Amino acid sequence: MVHALCRLRPLNLHLKQVFPLFSFFLNKYQFSTTSLQEPSSSSLSSIQKSNKTHLDLSSIDASGLAKSVFLKCSHLWEKKDDVSAKHSLKHLLFEISTVSPEITRKFRRLSELKPEDVLEILLGFEFEFNKFEIEAQKIKSLWGIFEWASGQGREFKHLPKSYEVMARMLVRVGLFREFEFLLSTMDSRGISLDSNEIFSNLIEGYVGSGELQRAISVYHRMRRQGLFPSPSSYCAVLDMLVRRNETKLAFQIYIDMVEMGFGLSREETIIFENVIKLLCKDGKVQEARNLVRKVIRFGIKPSNLVLDEIARGYCEKKDYDDLLKFFVESESAPDVVVGNKVMFSLCANFDTERANLFLQELENVGFGPDEITFGILIGWSCREGKLKDAFIYLSEILSRSLKPNVHSYNALISSVFKVGMWKHARVILYEMLDLGITPNLATFKVLLAGYSKAREFNEVKVVVGEMAERGLIQLSSLEDPLAKAFILLGLDPLAVKVRRDNDVGFFRTEFFDNLGNGLYLETDLTEYEKTMTGVLEDSLIPDFNSLILKDCGEGNFRTAVVIVEEMLRWGQELSLTAFSELVKGLYACSCSMTTISSLLEKMPELTDQLDQETLNLLVQALSKKGFITNARRIFERIILQRHSKIKIETYSALITGFCRKRNLKGLLSCWDLARLDTWSPEPKDFKALTGYLCQQGMLKEAVEIFENMLVAYPHTGLHTCHHFFEKLCGTGLTSIAHALVEELQKRGFVLDHIAYSHLIKGFCKEKMISEAFNVLDVMLAKNLVPCLESTVLSISQLCRAGKFEKAVALKEMVLKSEFSYSISAHCALMSGFCKSGMVGEAASIFQDMLLKKLLLNSDTCNFLVQGYCQTDNLRKVGELLSFMIRGNLVISIPSYRNLVYLMCSRGRVPLALSVKELLLKENNPPDLIIYNILIFYLFRTQNSLFVDSLLDELQDKGLQFDGFTYNFLVYGYSHCKEASRSLQYLTTMMSTEHRPSNCSLRTVISCLCGNEELGKALELSQEMESRGWIHDSTIQNAIVQGLLARGKVQEAVSFLDRMIEKDLIPENILYDNLIKGFCGYGRVEKAVDLLNVMLKKGNIPSSSSYDSLIQDSCNCGKLDQALDFLTEMLDRNLKPSMKTWNVLIYNVCHYGRITEAERLLYVMVQIGENPTREMYCSVINRYRYESNLSKVSELLKTMQINGYEPDFETHWSLISNLSNSNDENSSDSSRSFLSRLLSESGFTRNKDLKIKRR
């Protein structure tokens, strides 16, 4: 071993730096040679082959797998039985006792409830329900009490208020079926539920669950009863009606909403717009107008979207007079987009003269036209041949300081060419340039067409040159500019030739050149003129749909989107063809889904008209990019279409999207439809989907999908199993995975080592170690070796369970199967031995690794270092540490922590400081961590004198304290009884915005209170209050006990009240000591409050707390309260003290409640307690006082059975009472009773005679 260690290369630098440490440890290097007998294993040669065998599951039938597992493991996922009247009242009260303990406590002893009692329970519960969120299961228990009370008999009738309170809470937690039953009961009994709040919440709940018909039914019921739904419930139901295109119902309900005076908020305005849109979409423009007229009376101004929808509807009907009247009566001017849409429609359907008149009327109601508005008039005037009007509109633009649009100039240039005024075209072009308007390609095409039509080919050539200069075209020196022009205009340059007319009479001459030569075109002149005219005509009014289709055809989809925006400004409508091509193109080129989503939102009508193939693609794309709301809307539109076809990929994308967004309701609604179509997810989505379902506890759905995957993709069955088992085992559902494995095995599935490894990891994570060992046994029997992580876990757990031989055998199997696991397996075994205190065996493994020339890493040595530290073997630690220094191996933080503790506890602080220097040189962990650990253990081992020097080092190095440093200093100085320094560092810590740990705070406050410095403790508490910091049990107990000790009871009460008021109480609060303290001061009410706070936080008070409350309640004469506490105490399986029993029985007897006293004796016996002699005597004396001799006799007999002899006074009193009886008929029986009593008490006739003779 020494030889092996010495062969490692020395690190002279390290030796110099940590020479004191190294010189101390370098004396000896011998390691223990204790070895552990390793059992031999047979038949291991096939392990590696078994682990890597390819498994084909395609021939196995997985149908019915889910059903089989459901039956086998139903207990693992079945919901708890609904709470109903079959449960006892005591059980139901116990279930809700942590919500309202002060209310439920008084009813625990009752065997029946009155209607007033039920109402009191409900109101108490509702009071807490309004302050805190309460789980639905508690409301179910409350519903159980309600039903239990109803089942007491026909005479029992709940109070109307009880129905209302119960209904309100059922609706709030979504227990709608229970509410429906309650409502039907109320209806049958003629009890009216007149609550706007309850029904409104019910409507919203039904809408949220997708139950529209139920929501509508509740709405109609409310209106019949004269109730008014809340604005939010109106909005909820209207939103769903709009999404489902229920126009008539949406219109009616919105009218009702407006008449109720709602509709003024932003959310309600959106609903208004959606209803208007729905009406106009169905062609009900007049109804939309009437609705606008109605809401205007309530001060609601129609938005631009509303004006747009109504304008569109009137434009479709070509009813512009009514549209103008609408604008006038609504006193609303449309924006330019809406106004331009109307102007374009007027020009297209009538003429520019009427459009101009309409524009003047619009301006009278406040419309502000822009350059596009006049541009529309210019274009249509040019088309109508009204060039003069077009120039008037242009001058109007300029007079209003607007900038004309390029399309307007294109129309003007085209028109001057059409009327033969080609010489003015260049003037218009120059004016454009002077105004800073850049000509576009269309401008130059108009110039080319116009000059070509005028046969001004020299101008054509100039225009082509200008186009080339602007980069609009590419023109080489060899190309003929005229031929290029013909190509741009859509002509074949070979079919168009300019010829010189050489005939004497110039019969063919069409035009002349500058030299006077007669020229003519050799081409099909009809086609030529048609082409030129077509270009000029097309430029009059821009055809945006054609431009969009052209850009889409060329792949310029982003440019097409920009054109859509411009198109809307020009009042034109996007065609379905252009929209469809654009959407498909954007999807195909993977453009931003934000762009696509925005486009779809702007044009819902066109979206509805898309083919199902495109809609399916959109749902898939939007879902994958996270636009799940938009995807869901389109999905709903597909469903509403007749003969709709939803693709499997669409289901997969949408359901996966719901999973990513954690939208469980959406997932379930889509899941129901998907199941009808026998859907199964794609393999790439399976893991994420089942993972989310498992997290949400939807095990049945997850297992169903797993079965569908095995059926749909049999060739990937093994990978499917791996993914599903991994998710199940990772979410605490390993038992389900195990049941699936067993079922698959029954069906002939052969699973590999990965599947079993997931089971081992899952069972270990869930602390089900025996089940993990069983799976491991199955694996080893099948010659399967777990994967690396499962192997390490198995070895660790086997060592922890003391199964060392099995752990060693597993390690050997791993070495023969997967040699790459070697280091990890050895380390796991070493760690297991070290944690079990078998450090010698761990050292043997270490030696074995050296002999096998395995590459030792830092982890291996660190395990052994920690093991030797735990066995307090400083010598071995030194040898191993020297080995690590020579081998340049890194000391881990856990090892450093163990080393420092061992050295400090053994008084070797200088060595601990040397180790600190060693780690500082390595620069592996941050320096502050190294100092923090050392500071902590110096305090812990009573070596605080060294802390100051460390703090000086930190200051010299410029290292700032972190939260851990401050907490260690605060706690450490408190531990050393240096309260002032502890408080100093705590104050500094808080001033530097570091939050102290709860441990530090409670340590300082406890220390201050213990040192009689309550004032400082209160100041610190006030600072904590101002910061909203929780006061844990120790802090509250220390401060309150300090106040009580000084007689400041009211201050203590005020302090606790502030804790409750400001919600500064932790969940694990304990007030047991304070409860006893307040009882001692006679403040039973406050003690009860503290008990209730504990119960509401889910903490069970101790028996002594109940003892104190019962005893003090008795002392205060509150006997019923004491009995309530006793019942509660027993229900929680807490045993009262004998003193409590004695006080309680005495007081019950004292107040004449003798039957109750006897019952208490019976209860004591039932729970295994033996009543004392005094308790029996108290009850007997009371019965004797009441002359109930039969009860006295009965109790005396019971008392004697329990080993107690009655005293003489009791005997004599009973005898006297019997002797004085004047009842002759009962004299014989009395004598018989006396004789029996004396005999059982040890007084025989013979004894009496002997006494008499004496």
C-alpha positions, 0 to 999 in steps of 0.5 A: 500500500505504501508503495502504491501511494508513493508512486503517485507524483508528489506535489511539492507546491502543495507540500510547502503550502500546507507543510504543518498539516502534511508533516503531521500526517506523513508519518504513517501510511498503513491502511487496515487490511480487514476484508469482507468475504464476497460470496461467489455468484453463478451463471453471470456470463449471460448478464451482459447479453440479457441487458442488451437484448433487442426486444420486439413487442409488436406481436403482443396485444395491449388491448384492455391493459388499462381496464385490467390495471384499473381493477387491480389498482382501483384503490390507488386512484379512486376518489374518496367516497362522497361524504354523506349522511352514512357518517356519524355526526361526530365524524363529520364534526371532527372533519371540519373541526380545524376550520371552526373549532369554537363552533363544532366543539359545542355540538360534539356531545349532541346526538341530534341537531336542531335547525338552529344548531345547523345554522350556527355551524354553517354561519361559523364555517362561512365566517372562516370561509370568507377569510381563508381559502378552504378545500372542497373536501371540508365543504363536502363534510359540511354538506354531510352534516347538512344531509345528516341533519335532514335525515333525523326525521320528517319533523326536522326542517332546515331554516331558509337561511341555512339553505342559503348559506349552504348553497353559497359555499357549495357553489364557491367550491364548484360542488354543482351537483350537490347544489342542484340537489339542494335547490331541488329540495328547496323547490319541493319545500317551497323555499325560495333562494333569492340570492344574486350572488349565488346564482351569478357564481353558479353561472360563472361556474357552469361557463367555466366547466363548459356547461352552457345550457346549464348556465343559460337555464340558471340565467332564465331562472334568475330573471323569472325570480326577478334576480339580476346576474352580476356583470361578470356572470353576464360577461361569462355567458355572453362570451361563450355564446359569442364563441358558439355563434348563438346570435339570437340568445346573445342579443337577448341577454345583452339587451337585458344586461344593458337594461340592468345598467351594466356594460360600462367597464372595459371588459363589458365593452369588449362583450358589446363589441363581440355581440355587435360583430356577431349580429352584423356577421349574421346580417342583422344590422338593424338589430345591431343599430338598435342595440347601439341606440340603446346603449348610447342612452346609458352613456356608452359611446360606440367604439371604432370596432362597433362602427366598423362592423355596422358600416360593413353591414350597411355597405353590404346592403348598400344602404348608405342613407341609413348608415349616415343617419346612424352616424348622425344619431349616434353622434359618432364619427368613424375613424379613417379606416371605417370612413375609407371603407364606406367611401370605397364601397360608395364609389364602387357601387355608385359614383364619386359624386355621391361619395363626395356628398357623403364625405361632406356629410361625414365631415359634418359629424366630425369625420377627418378624411386623410390622404387615402380618403381623397386618394380613393376619390381620385382613383375612382374619378380617373376611372370614371374619366373625370380627370378634372375632379381628380385634380380637384381632389389632389388640390384638396389633399395639398390644401389640407397639408396632407401628403398624397399617396403614390397610388393617387399619382399613379392614377393621375399619370395613367389618366393623362395618358388615357386622354392623350396628354402624355406630355403632362405625365413627366410634370406630374412625376416631377411634382411627386419627386418634389413632394418627397414621394418615391415612385414605385414599380407601378409608377414606372410601368404606367409611364412605360405603358403610357409612352408606349401607347403614345408611341414615344419610344424615346421616352420609354428608353429614358424611363427604362434607364431611370428604373435601372438607376433606381435599382428596380430592374437589372439592365446590361449594356447589351440589352435593348431598353425597348425590349426590356420595356416590352418584357416589363409590360408583359409582351414578347419583345420578339413579337413587337418590332419598330419598323421604318416605313419605306413606302413612298406614301407612308401608308404604314406610318403611325408615328415619326422619330426626331429625324422625321422618319415614318415608323410603325409597329410590326405586331398584333396591334389589337393585343398591343393596345389591349395590354397598354390599356390594361396596365393603365386601367389597373393603375387607377385603383390599386388591386391589393388582392392581386398584389398579395397573391403575387407576393405570396407566389414569389414567397414575399409573405412579410411584404404581403402582410404589409400590403394587407395593412395598407389594403385596409386603409384603402377600404378594400376587403381581403379576398378569401383566396388571398387570405388563404394563400397568405395564411398557408404561406406564413405557416409554411415559411415558419414566420412569427406566429404573432403575425399569423395570430394577429391576422386571424384575429383581425379577420375572423370571418375569413378564418371561419371560411378557410378549408379544414386542412388549413384550419387543422394546420393553424391549430397545430402551429398556434398550439406549438408556439404557445398561442393556445387561446387562439388555437382553441378558438379555431378548434371550436370553429372546426367542431361547429362546421358540418362534416368536420374532420379533425386530424390526429396531429391537431389533437396532439398539438392542442392537447400538448399545448394545454399541458404546457400551459397547465390548462387542465379544463381545456385539456379535458374538454379536448380529451373527451373529443379525442377519445371519441376519435380513438386518438393517441399522441405522437411518440414525441409528445407522449412523455410530456403529456403523460407527465402532466397527467400524472402530476395532476393525478389523472392516472386513468387518463394517463394509463389509457393513453399508454395503452393506446400508444402500445396499440398504435405504435407497437414497434416502439413499445419498449421506449413507450414503457421506458418513458411512461414508467419514468414519469410514473416513478418520478411522480410518486406513482411507482406502485402503478408502474409496478402493476403495469409491469406485472400485467405486461408480463402476464401478456408476454411482454419481455421488459429490459433492465431499464424498465425495472431500474425505473421501478427501483428508483421510484420505490427508493424515492418513495421510501418503499425499500422492501418493494425495491429489493423485491424488484431487484431480486426479480432482476437478478433472477432474470440476469438483468443488471440495473442501470447505473443510478439504480445500481448505486441506489440499490447498493446504498439501500442494501447497506443501510438495511444490513444486507452487505453480502447482497450489496457486494454480490450486486457490485460483482455482477455489475463489474462483470456486466458493465465495467464502466460502472466500476468506479461508481459501484465501488464508491457506492459500496464504500459509502454504504459501509462508511455510513454503517460504521464499517470503515474497515470494510470500506478501506478494503474496497479502497485497497482492492481498487488500488490493486485492480489499478482502477483510477481513483477519484476524489469521491472515492477518497472523500467517502473514506475520509468521512467514514474515518471522521465519523469513527473518530479515527484521526490517525487514519484520517491523517494517512488518507488526507496525506494520500489525497494531497500527494495525489492532487485529489480535491477535498469535498465540502462534506469531507472538509466539514467532517475534518473540521469538526473532528479536529476542533472537537479533539482540540486540534484547531491548528490542524483545522486551520491548516486544512482551511488553508489547503482548500483556499489554495485549491480555489474550488469552493468559494472562500466564504464557504470555507470560512463559514464552515470553520466558524460554525464548528469553532462555536459548536466545539467551544473554540470561539476564541479563534473566531475573531482571528478568522473575522480579521482574515475575512476583513483583510481579504475584503470578503463581505459576510453573507447570510450564513456568516451572520447567522453562524455568528448570531447563533454562535455567540448566543450559544456562548452566552455573549448576548450583546455580540449576538444582538450586535451581529443580528442588528448589523445583518438586518441593516444590510438587508440580510434576512436572519434565519428563524433559528437566529431570531429565536435564539437571540430573543430567547437569550434576551428574555433569559437575561431579563432583557425583555425590552430589547426582545420586544424592540426586536419583535417590533422590527420583525412585525414591521417587516412582516416576519413570522414569529415562530413558537419559540419567539412567541412563547419567550416574549409572552412568558416574559410578560406574564412573569412580570404580571403584564397579562394585558400586554401579553394578550395584545401581543398575541392579538397582533400576531393573529391580526397581522398573520405572523403565526407559522403553520406549526405553531405550538401554544401549549405552555402559553395555554397553561400560563393563561389558565394560571392567570385566570384568562381562560378565554385567551387560552381557548383562543390560542387552542383554536389558533393551533387547531386552525393551523392543523396542530394538535394541542397536548393533553396538558393543554386540554387538562388546564382548560378543563380544570380552569373551566370547572373552576370558573363554573363553565361545566359545559365548556369543560365537558366539550373540551373533554369530548374533543380531547377524547376524539383526538385520542388524548388522555386526560390526567387523573386530576382532570377526571377528578376535578371534572367528576367532582364538579359535575356531581356538585352541580347535580348532574349525576347522570353525566358523572356516572357516564364519565366513570363509564368513559374512563373504564372504556378508555382503559383508565381506572377511576379513583376511590374519590371519584366513586365516592363523589358520585355515590355521595351525590346519589346518596344525597338524592336518596337513590339507593339502588344507584348507590348499591350499584356503584358500591358493587362496581367500586368493590369489583375495582378493588376499592372498599367503601368507607364506614361513613358511606356504609353507615349512611346507607344502612341508616337510610335503609333502616328508616324505610317505612315501606313494609313491602320492601322490608324483606328485600331491604334486610336482604340487601343489608345482609348482602351489603355487609357480607360483601363489605366484610361484615359477617354475622359471626364477626358481629357476634364475636364483637358483641361478646367482647 
